[in-house]
């Protein structure tokens, strides 16, 4: 396991501050946010990961600052994206992740 960028921790907190359904937690030992006890957004070695579902992930991957999330090489998580830059521009993705997990856990 590597280490996360402390600047990403500040971004994560800023993006999720004030979203009542998102609760601070840990993922892989790194800062993260959970919704109804399930992971929604968190830090990883290369950036910030967000769970948006397979269809939305497919739409987002390839946009500036958004990549496939592979916690282990060759093992992509189909419901997740990795945000590496342009965090402010990609602000809606953070809220989408909270809404996605909220809907997923409320069903």
Biopython code that builds the backbone (N, CA, C, O; Angstrom):
import numpy as np
from Bio.PDB.StructureBuilder import StructureBuilder

atoms = [
    (1, "UNK", "N", (0.844, -1.175, 0.000)),
    (1, "UNK", "CA", (0.000, 0.000, 0.000)),
    (1, "UNK", "C", (0.887, 1.235, 0.000)),
    (1, "UNK", "O", (1.874, 1.294, 0.733)),
    (2, "UNK", "N", (0.545, 2.201, -0.803)),
    (2, "UNK", "CA", (1.320, 3.434, -0.895)),
    (2, "UNK", "C", (0.812, 4.460, 0.087)),
    (2, "UNK", "O", (0.359, 4.126, 1.182)),
    (3, "UNK", "N", (0.891, 5.704, -0.314)),
    (3, "UNK", "CA", (0.396, 6.765, 0.550)),
    (3, "UNK", "C", (-0.430, 7.724, -0.295)),
    (3, "UNK", "O", (-0.243, 7.823, -1.508)),
    (4, "UNK", "N", (-1.347, 8.428, 0.364)),
    (4, "UNK", "CA", (-2.179, 9.372, -0.360)),
    (4, "UNK", "C", (-1.583, 10.769, -0.299)),
    (4, "UNK", "O", (-0.741, 11.061, 0.550)),
    (5, "UNK", "N", (-2.018, 11.611, -1.189)),
    (5, "UNK", "CA", (-1.586, 12.995, -1.248)),
    (5, "UNK", "C", (-2.404, 13.803, -0.232)),
    (5, "UNK", "O", (-3.632, 13.820, -0.324)),
    (6, "UNK", "N", (-1.759, 14.474, 0.736)),
    (6, "UNK", "CA", (-2.501, 15.248, 1.736)),
    (6, "UNK", "C", (-3.389, 16.326, 1.104)),
    (6, "UNK", "O", (-4.424, 16.687, 1.664)),
    (7, "UNK", "N", (-2.979, 16.840, -0.065)),
    (7, "UNK", "CA", (-3.821, 17.825, -0.755)),
    (7, "UNK", "C", (-5.148, 17.197, -1.179)),
    (7, "UNK", "O", (-6.187, 17.857, -1.171)),
    (8, "UNK", "N", (-5.102, 15.927, -1.545)),
    (8, "UNK", "CA", (-6.335, 15.233, -1.930)),
    (8, "UNK", "C", (-7.272, 15.099, -0.730)),
    (8, "UNK", "O", (-8.492, 15.145, -0.886)),
    (9, "UNK", "N", (-6.703, 14.933, 0.470)),
    (9, "UNK", "CA", (-7.527, 14.852, 1.680)),
    (9, "UNK", "C", (-8.281, 16.161, 1.892)),
    (9, "UNK", "O", (-9.443, 16.151, 2.296)),
    (10, "UNK", "N", (-7.618, 17.294, 1.621)),
    (10, "UNK", "CA", (-8.272, 18.606, 1.758)),
    (10, "UNK", "C", (-9.393, 18.749, 0.730)),
    (10, "UNK", "O", (-10.470, 19.255, 1.042)),
    (11, "UNK", "N", (-9.130, 18.298, -0.501)),
    (11, "UNK", "CA", (-10.142, 18.359, -1.558)),
    (11, "UNK", "C", (-11.345, 17.502, -1.168)),
    (11, "UNK", "O", (-12.490, 17.940, -1.284)),
    (12, "UNK", "N", (-11.083, 16.291, -0.708)),
    (12, "UNK", "CA", (-12.153, 15.371, -0.323)),
    (12, "UNK", "C", (-13.053, 16.019, 0.728)),
    (12, "UNK", "O", (-14.278, 16.004, 0.605)),
    (13, "UNK", "N", (-12.440, 16.579, 1.749)),
    (13, "UNK", "CA", (-13.211, 17.208, 2.826)),
    (13, "UNK", "C", (-14.009, 18.406, 2.300)),
    (13, "UNK", "O", (-15.176, 18.581, 2.651)),
    (14, "UNK", "N", (-13.381, 19.223, 1.462)),
    (14, "UNK", "CA", (-14.063, 20.401, 0.919)),
    (14, "UNK", "C", (-15.249, 20.012, 0.042)),
    (14, "UNK", "O", (-16.289, 20.669, 0.079)),
    (15, "UNK", "N", (-15.099, 18.949, -0.743)),
    (15, "UNK", "CA", (-16.158, 18.532, -1.664)),
    (15, "UNK", "C", (-17.356, 17.928, -0.942)),
    (15, "UNK", "O", (-18.488, 18.045, -1.410)),
    (16, "UNK", "N", (-17.112, 17.281, 0.197)),
    (16, "UNK", "CA", (-18.198, 16.574, 0.880)),
    (16, "UNK", "C", (-18.713, 17.303, 2.120)),
    (16, "UNK", "O", (-19.668, 16.861, 2.759)),
    (17, "UNK", "N", (-18.078, 18.410, 2.449)),
    (17, "UNK", "CA", (-18.525, 19.209, 3.590)),
    (17, "UNK", "C", (-19.948, 19.703, 3.317)),
    (17, "UNK", "O", (-20.239, 20.231, 2.244)),
    (18, "UNK", "N", (-20.807, 19.526, 4.284)),
    (18, "UNK", "CA", (-22.170, 20.027, 4.131)),
    (18, "UNK", "C", (-23.118, 19.070, 3.431)),
    (18, "UNK", "O", (-24.291, 19.399, 3.251)),
    (19, "UNK", "N", (-22.646, 17.892, 3.030)),
    (19, "UNK", "CA", (-23.542, 16.891, 2.441)),
    (19, "UNK", "C", (-23.942, 15.965, 3.593)),
    (19, "UNK", "O", (-23.141, 15.139, 4.030)),
    (20, "UNK", "N", (-25.182, 16.101, 4.087)),
    (20, "UNK", "CA", (-25.566, 15.397, 5.312)),
    (20, "UNK", "C", (-25.497, 13.877, 5.254)),
    (20, "UNK", "O", (-25.265, 13.243, 6.283)),
    (21, "UNK", "N", (-25.687, 13.284, 4.104)),
    (21, "UNK", "CA", (-25.683, 11.817, 4.013)),
    (21, "UNK", "C", (-24.277, 11.224, 4.007)),
    (21, "UNK", "O", (-24.117, 10.022, 4.221)),
    (22, "UNK", "N", (-23.256, 12.046, 3.766)),
    (22, "UNK", "CA", (-21.872, 11.564, 3.683)),
    (22, "UNK", "C", (-21.201, 11.668, 5.046)),
    (22, "UNK", "O", (-21.088, 12.755, 5.612)),
    (23, "UNK", "N", (-20.755, 10.525, 5.570)),
    (23, "UNK", "CA", (-20.131, 10.474, 6.898)),
    (23, "UNK", "C", (-18.654, 10.111, 6.775)),
    (23, "UNK", "O", (-18.310, 9.151, 6.084)),
    (24, "UNK", "N", (-17.763, 10.878, 7.447)),
    (24, "UNK", "CA", (-16.331, 10.564, 7.386)),
    (24, "UNK", "C", (-16.049, 9.146, 7.876)),
    (24, "UNK", "O", (-16.664, 8.674, 8.832)),
    (25, "UNK", "N", (-15.112, 8.475, 7.208)),
    (25, "UNK", "CA", (-14.769, 7.099, 7.543)),
    (25, "UNK", "C", (-13.374, 6.799, 7.007)),
    (25, "UNK", "O", (-12.574, 7.710, 6.796)),
    (26, "UNK", "N", (-13.086, 5.516, 6.789)),
    (26, "UNK", "CA", (-11.803, 5.074, 6.222)),
    (26, "UNK", "C", (-12.048, 4.030, 5.139)),
    (26, "UNK", "O", (-13.014, 3.272, 5.214)),
    (27, "UNK", "N", (-11.171, 3.989, 4.128)),
    (27, "UNK", "CA", (-11.180, 2.972, 3.085)),
    (27, "UNK", "C", (-9.718, 2.648, 2.796)),
    (27, "UNK", "O", (-8.935, 3.552, 2.504)),
    (28, "UNK", "N", (-9.344, 1.398, 2.870)),
    (28, "UNK", "CA", (-7.942, 0.994, 2.702)),
    (28, "UNK", "C", (-7.046, 1.739, 3.693)),
    (28, "UNK", "O", (-5.859, 1.927, 3.430)),
    (29, "UNK", "N", (-7.600, 2.162, 4.824)),
    (29, "UNK", "CA", (-6.844, 2.914, 5.818)),
    (29, "UNK", "C", (-6.722, 4.394, 5.507)),
    (29, "UNK", "O", (-6.074, 5.127, 6.254)),
    (30, "UNK", "N", (-7.330, 4.848, 4.424)),
    (30, "UNK", "CA", (-7.257, 6.244, 4.004)),
    (30, "UNK", "C", (-8.583, 6.948, 4.313)),
    (30, "UNK", "O", (-9.611, 6.287, 4.461)),
    (31, "UNK", "N", (-8.569, 8.287, 4.410)),
    (31, "UNK", "CA", (-9.819, 9.019, 4.610)),
    (31, "UNK", "C", (-10.830, 8.706, 3.500)),
    (31, "UNK", "O", (-10.476, 8.591, 2.326)),
    (32, "UNK", "N", (-12.089, 8.572, 3.905)),
    (32, "UNK", "CA", (-13.167, 8.259, 2.959)),
    (32, "UNK", "C", (-14.483, 8.772, 3.531)),
    (32, "UNK", "O", (-14.543, 9.240, 4.668)),
    (33, "UNK", "N", (-15.526, 8.677, 2.728)),
    (33, "UNK", "CA", (-16.877, 9.012, 3.178)),
    (33, "UNK", "C", (-17.800, 7.859, 2.835)),
    (33, "UNK", "O", (-17.743, 7.287, 1.747)),
    (34, "UNK", "N", (-18.661, 7.532, 3.804)),
    (34, "UNK", "CA", (-19.636, 6.468, 3.610)),
    (34, "UNK", "C", (-21.042, 7.053, 3.634)),
    (34, "UNK", "O", (-21.291, 8.103, 4.228)),
    (35, "UNK", "N", (-21.949, 6.349, 2.975)),
    (35, "UNK", "CA", (-23.367, 6.687, 2.968)),
    (35, "UNK", "C", (-24.091, 5.430, 3.435)),
    (35, "UNK", "O", (-23.952, 4.367, 2.831)),
    (36, "UNK", "N", (-24.861, 5.553, 4.506)),
    (36, "UNK", "CA", (-25.553, 4.393, 5.077)),
    (36, "UNK", "C", (-24.596, 3.222, 5.312)),
    (36, "UNK", "O", (-24.966, 2.064, 5.118)),
    (37, "UNK", "N", (-23.369, 3.527, 5.729)),
    (37, "UNK", "CA", (-22.392, 2.497, 6.046)),
    (37, "UNK", "C", (-21.643, 1.915, 4.862)),
    (37, "UNK", "O", (-20.788, 1.048, 5.040)),
    (38, "UNK", "N", (-21.951, 2.377, 3.650)),
    (38, "UNK", "CA", (-21.287, 1.868, 2.433)),
    (38, "UNK", "C", (-20.375, 2.947, 1.855)),
    (38, "UNK", "O", (-20.706, 4.133, 1.881)),
    (39, "UNK", "N", (-19.228, 2.526, 1.335)),
    (39, "UNK", "CA", (-18.274, 3.472, 0.763)),
    (39, "UNK", "C", (-18.862, 4.198, -0.443)),
    (39, "UNK", "O", (-19.516, 3.595, -1.294)),
    (40, "UNK", "N", (-18.614, 5.510, -0.498)),
    (40, "UNK", "CA", (-19.077, 6.317, -1.627)),
    (40, "UNK", "C", (-17.908, 7.029, -2.298)),
    (40, "UNK", "O", (-17.800, 7.037, -3.524)),
    (41, "UNK", "N", (-17.027, 7.631, -1.483)),
    (41, "UNK", "CA", (-15.900, 8.408, -2.000)),
    (41, "UNK", "C", (-14.734, 8.222, -1.037)),
    (41, "UNK", "O", (-14.930, 8.178, 0.178)),
    (42, "UNK", "N", (-13.516, 8.112, -1.579)),
    (42, "UNK", "CA", (-12.366, 7.989, -0.690)),
    (42, "UNK", "C", (-11.052, 8.245, -1.392)),
    (42, "UNK", "O", (-10.976, 8.308, -2.619)),
    (43, "UNK", "N", (-10.028, 8.389, -0.587)),
    (43, "UNK", "CA", (-8.689, 8.603, -1.141)),
    (43, "UNK", "C", (-8.069, 7.277, -1.527)),
    (43, "UNK", "O", (-8.353, 6.239, -0.929)),
    (44, "UNK", "N", (-7.218, 7.329, -2.536)),
    (44, "UNK", "CA", (-6.421, 6.174, -2.933)),
    (44, "UNK", "C", (-5.074, 6.716, -3.382)),
    (44, "UNK", "O", (-4.903, 7.929, -3.504)),
    (45, "UNK", "N", (-4.124, 5.838, -3.627)),
    (45, "UNK", "CA", (-2.767, 6.272, -3.954)),
    (45, "UNK", "C", (-2.726, 7.364, -5.025)),
    (45, "UNK", "O", (-2.011, 8.354, -4.876)),
    (46, "UNK", "N", (-3.491, 7.183, -6.101)),
    (46, "UNK", "CA", (-3.381, 8.088, -7.235)),
    (46, "UNK", "C", (-4.357, 9.243, -7.262)),
    (46, "UNK", "O", (-4.293, 10.075, -8.167)),
    (47, "UNK", "N", (-5.261, 9.318, -6.296)),
    (47, "UNK", "CA", (-6.242, 10.399, -6.317)),
    (47, "UNK", "C", (-7.416, 10.101, -5.410)),
    (47, "UNK", "O", (-7.253, 9.596, -4.299)),
    (48, "UNK", "N", (-8.607, 10.424, -5.903)),
    (48, "UNK", "CA", (-9.838, 10.242, -5.143)),
    (48, "UNK", "C", (-10.762, 9.344, -5.949)),
    (48, "UNK", "O", (-10.973, 9.573, -7.140)),
    (49, "UNK", "N", (-11.311, 8.325, -5.306)),
    (49, "UNK", "CA", (-12.208, 7.400, -5.992)),
    (49, "UNK", "C", (-13.657, 7.701, -5.606)),
    (49, "UNK", "O", (-13.947, 8.109, -4.481)),
    (50, "UNK", "N", (-14.558, 7.489, -6.570)),
    (50, "UNK", "CA", (-15.976, 7.748, -6.344)),
    (50, "UNK", "C", (-16.801, 6.635, -6.982)),
    (50, "UNK", "O", (-16.531, 6.216, -8.107)),
    (51, "UNK", "N", (-17.806, 6.164, -6.254)),
    (51, "UNK", "CA", (-18.682, 5.107, -6.752)),
    (51, "UNK", "C", (-19.880, 5.746, -7.446)),
    (51, "UNK", "O", (-20.718, 6.379, -6.804)),
    (52, "UNK", "N", (-19.949, 5.575, -8.748)),
    (52, "UNK", "CA", (-21.016, 6.212, -9.533)),
    (52, "UNK", "C", (-21.833, 5.208, -10.340)),
    (52, "UNK", "O", (-22.781, 5.597, -11.021)),
    (53, "UNK", "N", (-21.485, 3.935, -10.277)),
    (53, "UNK", "CA", (-22.195, 2.920, -11.044)),
    (53, "UNK", "C", (-21.530, 2.682, -12.383)),
    (53, "UNK", "O", (-20.842, 3.563, -12.899)),
    (54, "UNK", "N", (-21.727, 1.494, -12.958)),
    (54, "UNK", "CA", (-21.009, 1.123, -14.181)),
    (54, "UNK", "C", (-21.355, 1.988, -15.390)),
    (54, "UNK", "O", (-20.469, 2.325, -16.175)),
    (55, "UNK", "N", (-22.620, 2.351, -15.553)),
    (55, "UNK", "CA", (-22.993, 3.158, -16.723)),
    (55, "UNK", "C", (-22.368, 4.551, -16.652)),
    (55, "UNK", "O", (-21.782, 5.028, -17.624)),
    (56, "UNK", "N", (-22.498, 5.192, -15.501)),
    (56, "UNK", "CA", (-21.952, 6.541, -15.336)),
    (56, "UNK", "C", (-20.432, 6.515, -15.384)),
    (56, "UNK", "O", (-19.819, 7.425, -15.942)),
    (57, "UNK", "N", (-19.812, 5.489, -14.809)),
    (57, "UNK", "CA", (-18.351, 5.377, -14.862)),
    (57, "UNK", "C", (-17.888, 5.346, -16.318)),
    (57, "UNK", "O", (-16.912, 6.001, -16.682)),
    (58, "UNK", "N", (-18.598, 4.580, -17.141)),
    (58, "UNK", "CA", (-18.258, 4.507, -18.559)),
    (58, "UNK", "C", (-18.360, 5.851, -19.254)),
    (58, "UNK", "O", (-17.576, 6.151, -20.155)),
    (59, "UNK", "N", (-19.326, 6.664, -18.836)),
    (59, "UNK", "CA", (-19.504, 8.002, -19.428)),
    (59, "UNK", "C", (-18.404, 8.963, -18.974)),
    (59, "UNK", "O", (-17.968, 9.821, -19.740)),
    (60, "UNK", "N", (-17.960, 8.814, -17.727)),
    (60, "UNK", "CA", (-16.999, 9.762, -17.148)),
    (60, "UNK", "C", (-15.550, 9.463, -17.491)),
    (60, "UNK", "O", (-14.757, 10.386, -17.678)),
    (61, "UNK", "N", (-15.188, 8.177, -17.576)),
    (61, "UNK", "CA", (-13.796, 7.804, -17.812)),
    (61, "UNK", "C", (-13.331, 8.382, -19.146)),
    (61, "UNK", "O", (-13.980, 8.221, -20.180)),
    (62, "UNK", "N", (-12.186, 9.061, -19.085)),
    (62, "UNK", "CA", (-11.643, 9.691, -20.280)),
    (62, "UNK", "C", (-11.811, 11.200, -20.262)),
    (62, "UNK", "O", (-11.127, 11.913, -20.997)),
    (63, "UNK", "N", (-12.724, 11.694, -19.420)),
    (63, "UNK", "CA", (-12.830, 13.144, -19.273)),
    (63, "UNK", "C", (-11.602, 13.621, -18.501)),
    (63, "UNK", "O", (-10.948, 12.829, -17.822)),
    (64, "UNK", "N", (-11.291, 14.903, -18.601)),
    (64, "UNK", "CA", (-10.102, 15.442, -17.948)),
    (64, "UNK", "C", (-10.112, 15.151, -16.457)),
    (64, "UNK", "O", (-11.024, 15.563, -15.741)),
    (65, "UNK", "N", (-9.093, 14.440, -15.994)),
    (65, "UNK", "CA", (-8.939, 14.152, -14.576)),
    (65, "UNK", "C", (-9.708, 12.941, -14.086)),
    (65, "UNK", "O", (-9.769, 12.711, -12.878)),
    (66, "UNK", "N", (-10.305, 12.147, -14.991)),
    (66, "UNK", "CA", (-11.075, 10.970, -14.560)),
    (66, "UNK", "C", (-10.573, 9.730, -15.301)),
    (66, "UNK", "O", (-10.516, 9.702, -16.530)),
    (67, "UNK", "N", (-10.211, 8.703, -14.519)),
    (67, "UNK", "CA", (-9.643, 7.481, -15.078)),
    (67, "UNK", "C", (-10.366, 6.251, -14.528)),
    (67, "UNK", "O", (-11.202, 6.352, -13.630)),
    (68, "UNK", "N", (-10.026, 5.094, -15.087)),
    (68, "UNK", "CA", (-10.488, 3.808, -14.562)),
    (68, "UNK", "C", (-9.858, 3.626, -13.184)),
    (68, "UNK", "O", (-8.698, 3.985, -12.985)),
    (69, "UNK", "N", (-10.606, 3.075, -12.235)),
    (69, "UNK", "CA", (-10.045, 2.776, -10.919)),
    (69, "UNK", "C", (-9.646, 1.316, -10.872)),
    (69, "UNK", "O", (-10.488, 0.420, -10.937)),
    (70, "UNK", "N", (-8.336, 1.091, -10.756)),
    (70, "UNK", "CA", (-7.778, -0.260, -10.644)),
    (70, "UNK", "C", (-6.953, -0.337, -9.367)),
    (70, "UNK", "O", (-5.768, -0.005, -9.381)),
    (71, "UNK", "N", (-7.565, -0.773, -8.254)),
    (71, "UNK", "CA", (-6.785, -0.876, -7.022)),
    (71, "UNK", "C", (-5.626, -1.866, -7.150)),
    (71, "UNK", "O", (-4.608, -1.744, -6.469)),
    (72, "UNK", "N", (-5.804, -2.856, -8.045)),
    (72, "UNK", "CA", (-4.730, -3.778, -8.400)),
    (72, "UNK", "C", (-4.673, -3.786, -9.930)),
    (72, "UNK", "O", (-5.719, -3.869, -10.574)),
    (73, "UNK", "N", (-3.494, -3.704, -10.518)),
    (73, "UNK", "CA", (-3.394, -3.669, -11.980)),
    (73, "UNK", "C", (-4.193, -4.783, -12.640)),
    (73, "UNK", "O", (-4.087, -5.950, -12.264)),
    (74, "UNK", "N", (-4.988, -4.405, -13.624)),
    (74, "UNK", "CA", (-5.790, -5.371, -14.365)),
    (74, "UNK", "C", (-7.113, -5.721, -13.704)),
    (74, "UNK", "O", (-7.873, -6.525, -14.243)),
    (75, "UNK", "N", (-7.401, -5.137, -12.553)),
    (75, "UNK", "CA", (-8.651, -5.427, -11.829)),
    (75, "UNK", "C", (-9.441, -4.141, -11.624)),
    (75, "UNK", "O", (-9.465, -3.584, -10.526)),
    (76, "UNK", "N", (-10.074, -3.682, -12.673)),
    (76, "UNK", "CA", (-10.867, -2.456, -12.603)),
    (76, "UNK", "C", (-12.142, -2.695, -11.797)),
    (76, "UNK", "O", (-12.769, -3.749, -11.900)),
    (77, "UNK", "N", (-12.510, -1.702, -10.999)),
    (77, "UNK", "CA", (-13.785, -1.729, -10.284)),
    (77, "UNK", "C", (-14.787, -1.021, -11.174)),
    (77, "UNK", "O", (-14.705, 0.197, -11.337)),
    (78, "UNK", "N", (-15.726, -1.742, -11.749)),
    (78, "UNK", "CA", (-16.619, -1.203, -12.778)),
    (78, "UNK", "C", (-17.554, -0.104, -12.291)),
    (78, "UNK", "O", (-18.020, 0.702, -13.097)),
    (79, "UNK", "N", (-17.842, -0.049, -10.989)),
    (79, "UNK", "CA", (-18.748, 0.968, -10.444)),
    (79, "UNK", "C", (-18.032, 2.261, -10.046)),
    (79, "UNK", "O", (-18.675, 3.241, -9.672)),
    (80, "UNK", "N", (-16.700, 2.258, -10.127)),
    (80, "UNK", "CA", (-15.903, 3.359, -9.571)),
    (80, "UNK", "C", (-15.095, 4.092, -10.637)),
    (80, "UNK", "O", (-14.768, 3.536, -11.685)),
    (81, "UNK", "N", (-14.778, 5.366, -10.341)),
    (81, "UNK", "CA", (-13.852, 6.152, -11.161)),
    (81, "UNK", "C", (-12.768, 6.707, -10.239)),
    (81, "UNK", "O", (-12.976, 6.849, -9.034)),
    (82, "UNK", "N", (-11.613, 7.018, -10.819)),
    (82, "UNK", "CA", (-10.499, 7.628, -10.103)),
    (82, "UNK", "C", (-10.342, 9.054, -10.605)),
    (82, "UNK", "O", (-10.072, 9.282, -11.785)),
    (83, "UNK", "N", (-10.511, 10.009, -9.704)),
    (83, "UNK", "CA", (-10.330, 11.421, -10.040)),
    (83, "UNK", "C", (-8.904, 11.807, -9.671)),
    (83, "UNK", "O", (-8.478, 11.633, -8.529)),
    (84, "UNK", "N", (-8.168, 12.337, -10.654)),
    (84, "UNK", "CA", (-6.760, 12.650, -10.423)),
    (84, "UNK", "C", (-6.455, 14.139, -10.495)),
    (84, "UNK", "O", (-5.407, 14.580, -10.023)),
    (85, "UNK", "N", (-7.355, 14.915, -11.079)),
    (85, "UNK", "CA", (-7.149, 16.366, -11.204)),
    (85, "UNK", "C", (-8.488, 17.016, -11.559)),
    (85, "UNK", "O", (-9.516, 16.343, -11.637)),
    (86, "UNK", "N", (-8.458, 18.320, -11.770)),
    (86, "UNK", "CA", (-9.675, 19.062, -12.132)),
    (86, "UNK", "C", (-10.805, 18.798, -11.135)),
    (86, "UNK", "O", (-11.958, 18.620, -11.528)),
    (87, "UNK", "N", (-10.469, 18.775, -9.852)),
    (87, "UNK", "CA", (-11.459, 18.417, -8.830)),
    (87, "UNK", "C", (-12.635, 19.391, -8.802)),
    (87, "UNK", "O", (-13.790, 18.980, -8.693)),
    (88, "UNK", "N", (-12.332, 20.673, -8.899)),
    (88, "UNK", "CA", (-13.419, 21.663, -8.863)),
    (88, "UNK", "C", (-14.347, 21.476, -10.065)),
    (88, "UNK", "O", (-15.569, 21.524, -9.920)),
    (89, "UNK", "N", (-13.779, 21.267, -11.229)),
    (89, "UNK", "CA", (-14.565, 21.039, -12.443)),
    (89, "UNK", "C", (-15.395, 19.761, -12.316)),
    (89, "UNK", "O", (-16.501, 19.669, -12.850)),
    (90, "UNK", "N", (-14.852, 18.788, -11.607)),
    (90, "UNK", "CA", (-15.538, 17.506, -11.435)),
    (90, "UNK", "C", (-16.338, 17.419, -10.133)),
    (90, "UNK", "O", (-16.714, 16.328, -9.705)),
    (91, "UNK", "N", (-16.595, 18.566, -9.505)),
    (91, "UNK", "CA", (-17.339, 18.612, -8.239)),
    (91, "UNK", "C", (-18.643, 17.810, -8.284)),
    (91, "UNK", "O", (-18.954, 17.127, -7.308)),
    (92, "UNK", "N", (-19.425, 17.861, -9.381)),
    (92, "UNK", "CA", (-20.678, 17.100, -9.406)),
    (92, "UNK", "C", (-20.496, 15.594, -9.205)),
    (92, "UNK", "O", (-21.409, 14.923, -8.724)),
    (93, "UNK", "N", (-19.339, 15.062, -9.563)),
    (93, "UNK", "CA", (-19.095, 13.622, -9.425)),
    (93, "UNK", "C", (-19.136, 13.211, -7.953)),
    (93, "UNK", "O", (-19.598, 12.116, -7.632)),
    (94, "UNK", "N", (-18.661, 14.068, -7.067)),
    (94, "UNK", "CA", (-18.662, 13.754, -5.634)),
    (94, "UNK", "C", (-20.104, 13.616, -5.128)),
    (94, "UNK", "O", (-20.432, 12.678, -4.401)),
    (95, "UNK", "N", (-20.953, 14.561, -5.524)),
    (95, "UNK", "CA", (-22.360, 14.504, -5.112)),
    (95, "UNK", "C", (-23.069, 13.323, -5.774)),
    (95, "UNK", "O", (-23.911, 12.671, -5.155)),
    (96, "UNK", "N", (-22.727, 13.054, -7.024)),
    (96, "UNK", "CA", (-23.314, 11.896, -7.722)),
    (96, "UNK", "C", (-23.005, 10.603, -6.971)),
    (96, "UNK", "O", (-23.866, 9.732, -6.850)),
    (97, "UNK", "N", (-21.777, 10.477, -6.467)),
    (97, "UNK", "CA", (-21.382, 9.264, -5.739)),
    (97, "UNK", "C", (-22.228, 9.106, -4.483)),
    (97, "UNK", "O", (-22.679, 8.005, -4.170)),
    (98, "UNK", "N", (-22.443, 10.204, -3.765)),
    (98, "UNK", "CA", (-23.272, 10.142, -2.553)),
    (98, "UNK", "C", (-24.695, 9.742, -2.928)),
    (98, "UNK", "O", (-25.292, 8.891, -2.269)),
    (99, "UNK", "N", (-25.239, 10.343, -3.973)),
    (99, "UNK", "CA", (-26.609, 10.024, -4.394)),
    (99, "UNK", "C", (-26.723, 8.582, -4.887)),
    (99, "UNK", "O", (-27.717, 7.905, -4.626)),
    (100, "UNK", "N", (-25.696, 8.118, -5.603)),
    (100, "UNK", "CA", (-25.705, 6.748, -6.121)),
    (100, "UNK", "C", (-25.751, 5.742, -4.969)),
    (100, "UNK", "O", (-26.569, 4.822, -4.975)),
    (101, "UNK", "N", (-24.872, 5.920, -3.985)),
    (101, "UNK", "CA", (-24.812, 4.987, -2.860)),
    (101, "UNK", "C", (-26.068, 5.131, -1.992)),
    (101, "UNK", "O", (-26.546, 4.145, -1.430)),
    (102, "UNK", "N", (-26.590, 6.324, -1.882)),
    (102, "UNK", "CA", (-27.829, 6.541, -1.133)),
    (102, "UNK", "C", (-28.969, 5.749, -1.779)),
    (102, "UNK", "O", (-29.724, 5.063, -1.089)),
    (103, "UNK", "N", (-29.087, 5.846, -3.088)),
    (103, "UNK", "CA", (-30.136, 5.103, -3.810)),
    (103, "UNK", "C", (-29.912, 3.597, -3.703)),
    (103, "UNK", "O", (-30.858, 2.828, -3.532)),
    (104, "UNK", "N", (-28.659, 3.191, -3.807)),
    (104, "UNK", "CA", (-28.284, 1.775, -3.751)),
    (104, "UNK", "C", (-28.607, 1.165, -2.381)),
    (104, "UNK", "O", (-29.025, 0.011, -2.293)),
    (105, "UNK", "N", (-28.411, 1.942, -1.325)),
    (105, "UNK", "CA", (-28.617, 1.412, 0.024)),
    (105, "UNK", "C", (-30.050, 1.618, 0.524)),
    (105, "UNK", "O", (-30.442, 1.052, 1.543)),
    (106, "UNK", "N", (-30.815, 2.418, -0.186)),
    (106, "UNK", "CA", (-32.197, 2.676, 0.217)),
    (106, "UNK", "C", (-33.177, 1.741, -0.490)),
    (106, "UNK", "O", (-34.351, 1.670, -0.127)),
    (107, "UNK", "N", (-32.687, 1.028, -1.495)),
    (107, "UNK", "CA", (-33.562, 0.160, -2.292)),
    (107, "UNK", "C", (-34.055, -1.036, -1.512)),
    (107, "UNK", "O", (-34.799, -1.858, -2.047)),
]
sb = StructureBuilder()
sb.init_structure("model")
sb.init_model(0)
sb.init_chain("A")
sb.init_seg("    ")
for serial, (resi, resn, name, xyz) in enumerate(atoms, 1):
    if name == "N":
        sb.init_residue(resn, " ", resi, " ")
    sb.init_atom(name, np.array(xyz, "f"), 0.0, 1.0, " ", f" {name:<3s}", serial, name[0])
structure = sb.get_structure()
